[in-house]
Amino acid sequence: MKRVCDSNVAAIALAAITLSTGVSSARGDEPRQQNWTARLRGAIAQALARNPELTSMEARIEAARRRVSQAASLPDPELELGVKDVPVASPSLSRSDFTMEMVSAKQRLPAPGKLPAQQRAAQAELDALGSEHARHVAEIAADVADAFFALVSLDSRIEIVETSRRRLSEAAVSARERYRVGKGAQADVLRADLEKTTLDDRLANLRAERRSQAARFNTLQFLPAGTPVAPSVTGPAFPIDDRRAASEEDLFRQASEESPAIAAAQAQLRGAAERLELARVERRPDWTLTGYYARRERFEDLAGATASFNLPWFHPRRLSDRRAEAEAEVSAARATLSAVRNDLSREIEIAYADLEKNREQARLYRDSILPQAEINYRAAREAYAVGSIDFLTYIRAATDLDTYQAESVERGTGIGRALAMLQKASGLPLIEGSPAPGGEHVEK
């Protein structure tokens, strides 16, 4: 299956994870990008290799594959051995002309159309299982990516808060020095201490949240929840790729053609249609051919052949009910397919809206908000150093910068999380490291 939204993947590579503490050079960004890409690929591969649900599904697919050839096979022939017409009063194989040793063989021949319909129904079941498997693989990869991007966001925000705390510690020292020489107020010192305590509380919350996300990231890979997860590449500033993603209409069109969820629903509809065809040909009788050979002790051997057929129309109520049952299954499968298409449209719309929002806001933060906040902070720091503004104004400028940096990180990693939502909704491999549908993904 071809990849969709290549520009989405490129945007993630440039916008979501390649974060630095300042504006990086292209040469500096490349190893960072390779670093997060390798980590994400490895995490997805490990999650897919160890997931027992995928192991179970691939075993079920193999079982369904074996059923396809069985469905086209004739019923097993029957071989019968026996002795016929033995006198009861004085058993003997030679005294009576009718006594004989017999061997007979039977073969039932299903009515025309039954075996092909059975095989097509079995093939539809196999196709449905394969599509469900591909959908599950895409969802697991998307969940791993979502947890990964969430960790990147938390690591970046923790780094921002730690940097802010160091900045406030320096400001507190400056405030104490100004208070000592009579140029500052005691309230400035108290305010600096209060802000540091507030940041300590925020840092504790972020670290607890990171621990929860790390547990999720580990368990998705079937690792112990407490396994240490190395910090991601972090930082508040990052470049944004201005290339737009494929349009929502193009994405929905390709998802409609290639989505595993839709493919599974279509295969279920085909299977229901084949079972309806089986119900229709049920009225046709099955034939049974029988051949026998009889050996007699003192007389000439005998041989013969017969042909028989069943009478399925002898119970018309059963045939009518079976056909009505199959028609109801077709109606249900058709409604399910319609519901899957509707859900796909809704989920793609929601995820795509979130992706566009994060891309637009990330560009806005990069081009306008962050540069203005940095200029504002530097001006406030210099003004406070010469005593032209009060301490509260300086603290507000620093706090605003930290807030905007954290929001910028959220928007950048939000691009990756929205793309993971799109992959989960469409079933298409949009995330770096997600395998294309088909093939085995589990360890043997």
N, C-alpha and C positions, 0 to 999 in steps of 0.2 A: 504494500500500500504506500502510495506516495505521501510525503509529508505535507501538511497544510500549515499555512501561516509561518513560513520560514522566517519572515520578518519578526514574528512574535518571539521566536527562539533567539534571534539576534538581539532583540530588544532586552530580553532577560539577561543575556550574557553581558550586555553593556550597562544595563540599568539597575538590575536588582541586587547583584551580589558583589560586583567589582567595586567595592566601597573602599575609600581611603580617607585618611584624616585631613587631606587637602585635595586639591585638584591634581591628579596624577598624570604623568606623561604616558603616551601610548605604550612605550616600552615597559613602564612599570605596571600598567594594567594587564599586560598579556600573561605574566606568570600568575597573577591573582585569578584571572579568568580560568586558566588551566587548572588552578588549585580547586576552585569551587566546582568546576565542571567534573573533575575527576572524583571529588567527594560525592557529588550527587549521583553520578553514574554508579559508583561503587555501592552506595546505599540502596539504590533501586535494584541493582543486580542481586544484592544479598537478600533483600526483602522478597524478591520473586523466587530466589533459589530455595529459601527456607520455609515458604508459606505452605502449611499442610493442606489448606483449602485448595491451592493450585495443584498439589500432588494428587489430592482426591479427584479433582475435576479431570486432570489428564488421564487418570486411570479409568474414569467413567467414559471419557472420549474413546479410549482404546477399546473398551468393552462395546461401545456403540458401533465402532468401526467393524468389529468382528460380527456384529449382528446383521450388517448390511448383506454380506455374502450368504449368511444363513437364510435370510428372508427369501432369497431367490432359489433356494434348493428345494428339490422335491421331498415330500415326506419319506421317512425311512421305509424301505421295503420290508415285508414280513415273510418269514420262512416258517413253515409249519410241518412238523413231523408227527406221524401217528399210525395207528393200526385201525382198520375199519372192518366192521361186520365180523367180529370174532364170535363164534358160538359161545353162549353163556354156560350151558349145562356141561359141556365138555370142551374147554378151550383148545383150539388147534388152529394153526396157520394154513393147513393143507386140506382139512376135511370138507370145508365149504367152498363152493365156487366163488362166493362173494367176498371171502376174507382176503384182505390185501394190506400190504405195507405202503404207506403213502408219504410223499413229500410234495408240498405245494408252496408256491411263492405268490405274494400279492404286492401290488404297487398301486397306490392311490395317486390319481392325476387330478390336481386342482383344476377347476373350471378356467377357461381362457380369461386372462386379465387379472387373476388373483395374485399370482406370484410377482408380476411386475409392479402391481400396486403396493404389495407388501414391501418390496425392495425400495420403492420410492419413498414410502413412509419411513422406513428405517434410515434411509439417507437423509431425509428431512430432520429426523431426530439427531443424527450425527452433526448436521450443519448447525442446528440450534445449540447443541452443547458446545461446539467449537466457537460460535459467536459469543455465547455467555462467558466462555473462558477468556476470550480476547477482551471483553468488556471488564471482566474482573481484573485482568492484568493491568489494563489502563487505569482503573480506579486505585489499585494498590500503588502504582507508580505515582499517581497524582497525590495520594495521601502522603507518601514519603516526601515528595517535593514540597507539599504544603508545610509539613513539619520542619523541613530543612529551611525554607524561607522564613518561617516563624522564628527559628533559632537565630538566623542571621539578623533579623530585626531586633530581637532581644539583646544579642551580643552588641550590636551597634548602640542601642539605647543605653545599655549598661556602661559602655565606654564613654558615651556622652555625659552621663551622670557623674562618672568618676572624674572626667576632665573638669566638669562644672564644680565638683567638690574641691578639687585642687585649686581652681580659680578662686573660689570663695575663701579657701584657707589663706591664700595670698591677700585677698581683700580684707580679711579679718585682721591679718598682721598689720596691714596698712592703716586700718581704722584704729587699731590700738595705738599705733605709733602717733597718729594724728591726735588722738585723744590725750596721749601722754604729754604732747607739747602744747596742748590747749587749742588745737586747730579743728578738732572734731568733737562730736557729741558721744556720750556714753551709749545713747540709743543706737548709734551706728554699730558699735561693738556687739550689742545684744542682738541686733537685727542680723548681723553676719552669723552669729552662733545659731540663731533660729533657722536661718536658711540652710546651714550645714546639717542641722538635725533633720530638717524636712527632706533634704536630699538623701540622708542615711535611711529614712523610712522608705523613700521611693526606690532606693537601691535594694533594700531588703525585699520589697515586693517584686521587683524585676528579677532578682535572683531566684526567688521562689517560683515565679512563672517560668523562668528558664528551666528550672529543675523539672517542672511538669512537662514542658515541651520536649525536653531531652528524654524523659521516660517514654513519651509517645513515639519519638523518633526511634528509640531503641526497640520498643516492643513491635513496631511495624517491621523491623528487621529480624524479629525473634531473637533479640539479645536480652540479657537481664536488664530490667528497667533502670537499675542504678549504674549501668556501665558509663564511665566518664565519656563525655562528648567534647572533643576539643573545640575551643572557640572558633567561630567563623571569621572570615575576612570582614573587618568592620570599618565604620567611619561614616560621618554624616554627609560628605560630599561625594558625588558620583556623576559620570557623564550619562546623558540620555540619548538614545538613538531616535532621531526624528522620523525614521521610516515608519509608515503606518502599517498596522496589521492588515491582513486580508479583510475585506469587507464582511460584515455580518451575513449578508446574503450569500456570498461565496462559501463562507464557512458552513452555513446551514445547508446549502445545496450539497456540498461534499459529505457532510455528516449524514444527510438523508440517503446518499448513495452508499456510504461506506461504514456508517455507524454500526458497531457490533450489536447494540441494543435493537436497532431496527432489523438488522439481518437475522437476529434470533427470533424476533416476532414474525418475520416473513417466513422463516423456516417452520415455525410452529403452525402457521397458516397452511403452508404446503402439506405438512403432515396431516392436519385435520382434513384437508381436501382429499388426500389419498385414502384416508380412512373412510371418508364418505363414498369414494369410488368403490372401495372394498364392500361397503354395505350395499351398494347398487348391484354389484356382480354376485352378491351372495345368493341371489335367486337362481343363478346358473348351477346345475348339478355337478358334483365331483364324480369322476369315473374311477372305478377300481377294476384293474385287470388281474385275473387269477389264472395261474397255470399249475397243473399237478401231474405227477407221475406215480402210478400204483404198480407195485410188484406183487405177483401172486406166486405161491409156492409151486403149484402143479399145473397152473393154467397160464394163458397168455397175459403178458403185462398190458396195462391200460394207461392211457394219457388223455388229458382234456384241458380245456381252457374256457373261462367264463369272463363276462364283462358285466359289471353292475354299476348302478349310480344311485345316489341318495335323492331324496325328494324334499328340498328345502322349502318349496312352496306349500308343503303340507301344514306348516305353522305360519300362516301369513301375518298373524299379530306380532310374532317375534321379529320377522323381517321388517315390518313397518316400524316397530319401536326402535330397532337398531338403526334404521335409516334416519329416523327423527333425531335419535341421539347424535349421530354423526353430523347432521345438519346444524344442530345446536352448538356442537363443538366448533364448526366452521364459523358460525356467527360470533361466537365468543372470541375466537382467534382473530377474526377480522376487527372486532371492536378493540381488542388488545393492541393490535398494530396501530390503529388510529390513536389510541391513548398514548402509546409510546412516541409517536410522531409529535403529538401535542406537547408532551412532557419535554421532549428534546428541544422543541422550539422555545418553550418557556425558560428552560435551564440555560440554553445558549444565550438567550436575550439577557438574562440576569448576569451571567458571568461576563459577557462581552461588555455590558454597561459598566461593570466594576473595573474591567481591564481599561477601558477608555478613560474612566474617571481617574484611575491611578496614573495612567500615562500623562494625561493632561496636567494633573496636579504636580506630578514629579517634574515636568518641564517648568511649570510655574515656580516651584520652589527653587529649582536650579537657576533659572534665568532672572528671577525678580526677588523673591522673598528672602532667600538666603544671602545673596549679595547685599541687600539693603540692611538685613539684620546684622551682618558682620561689620558693615560700615558704621551702623548705629552703635554697636558695642565698642568698636575701637574709638569712636569719637567720645563716647561716654567715659571710657577708661582714661583717655587723655584729659578730658575735662575734669574728671574727679581728681586726677593727680595734681592739677594746678588749682583745685579748689573752686572751680566755677560752677559745679553742680553738686547737689547733696548725694549722700551715700545711697538713699533709697532709689534715686533716679538711675544711678549706676547699676544697682542690683537688678532693677527692672529690665535694663538693657541686656544684662547677662542672662537673666532668666528667659527673656524673649528669644535670644539666640539659641539657647538650649532647647526650648520648646519647638522652634522652627526646625532645628536640626533633627529632632526626634520625629517630627511629622514628615520631614523629607525622607527619612529612612523608611517610615511606614508606607509612604507612597511608592518608594522604589521597590521594596520587597512585596508590596501589594500587587505589583505587576506580575511577579512570579506566582503569587497565590491565586490571582485571578486566572492566569493561564492554567494553573492546576485545576481550577474549577471548570474551565472550558474543556480540558481533557476529560475530566470526570463526567461532564455532561454529554460530550459528543462521542467519547470512546476512541478518539483519534490520538495518535502519539505526538502530542505537541511539546511535551517536556523533554529536555535534554536527558538522554539515557533511557527513555521509554522504548521498549522493543516494539517493532511492528507486529501486527496480529499474525498468529501462526507460529509453529515451532514449539519446542519444549523450553520451559523456563525453570524447572525445578531440579534439584539434585537427586540423582538416583541412588 
